[in-house]
């Protein structure tokens, strides 16, 4: 298995309270580990226009599975925080880091 850092972009259609943002980060905290932390990446970055990026780490056999897993994890975390898919549409994910342990 390889550790991938995946960036998932999106847009909050309406304002999201700081408490909700903290809740999202708390739900994803276990996915912000050694590779992403060592690169100084923020787990959740929100811009003034409502666009955001979530950077999380997943273990997967390949890039395709890593991106699928990351999208599922982010979607679930947003839903658990009370944000529907229509309130925070996501863009295509991208691999932004890889640690194969070599």
C-alpha positions, 0 to 999 in steps of 0.5 A: 500500500502507498500513502497518497495525499489527495486534494479535494476542492469544493465550494461552500454555496452559503456561509459555513459557521466556524463551528461547522468548519471545526467539526469537519476538521475534527472528523477528518483529523485522522486523515491528516498524518505524517506525509501531509503534516510534514509538508505543512499542508492545512487539512481544510483551507477556505477562501473568502469566496467560499471555495475550499480545499481539503487535503487528506492522506489515504492508504491505497494500492493505486492513485485511482483507489486513493482518489475514490476513497478520498472523495467518499471520506470527504463526502461523508464528513461533510454530510456528518457535519450537516452539509449536503452535496448541493451546499458544497459541490466538490470538484475533481480530486488530485494526488498532491503527494505520494509516500511509497515507503521507499 
